[in-house]
Amino acid sequence: MQPSDDIKKVCDVIEGEIASEWWEASKDRDYEQERLSKPLEFSYQSVHYVLRAKKETEINGIKVPVGTTCEVQIRTLLQHAHSELTHDTLYKPKTTAQPGVKRTVAKSMALIEATDEFFEQAIKNLDEASRPQRELLNYFALAYEKGVGRKSGNERSNQILIDTYVGLLPSAPFTEISDYLSTKGFIFDKIKEQYGVRHFFGQPTVLLAYYLADTKPAQLRSHWPMDCEDLAKVFSDLGKSFDA
């Protein structure tokens, strides 16, 4: 399921710069506005646009004349499932739906709304919780590019290392690690020697490994989740014994 925030992104595309050049867009239905006007009602949800071609164009050999119209409906997967289940039998009925059926359908839409809101809040909470790790990874990527003169890799292993060792970092990590790297300029030369030889030395978190090998060697070794040969090379570059 995509959260309803993604619906807004699609609407922005439809109403954006592309629209101004190729088509006119009119919003014929907006479920969020309907929620505001009928806050106690839980019913069919979708955003409807009618698009009209502003100039003639050709798509896959087919000419689309000026003024050609089409309808675009935007909704989440849960909203779509609700629509598929109920549309023909409830909203275009040959016979009037029973009140009990209508109530059950309304309750299912209320549940969809609640589920969507929970997902959105969960995504926001997870995003906020992972922000420090993302900022650290961005910092190491920039420091790597500046020191090595190459863009670093972006393997999943970088996030694993950040998650593993974020608790060992100082309260002001950017300042202290920057100071450390500025006094250990030879580290970047060592990385350049291994670039293209050892995969890990093409990743930004190799800088984290050097920093912790100097400041928290025992904790770094005991929790290391990857190839120990790479870590042994880091210790060796710093003049330290990996087996100590």
CORQUIFEN-V342354 format. One line per field, one symbol per residue. burial: 1 if it has 9 or more other C-alpha atoms within 8 Angstrom, else 0. A space follows every 10 residues. Layout:
burial = ???
This chain:
burial = 0011001001 0011100111 0111101001 1001100000 0101011111 1111110000 0001110000 0001110011 0110011111 0010001000 0100111111 0100011011 0000000000 0010011011 1011100100 0100000110 1100100000 0000011001 1000001111 1001100100 1111111111 1110011001 0000000001 1101111000 0100
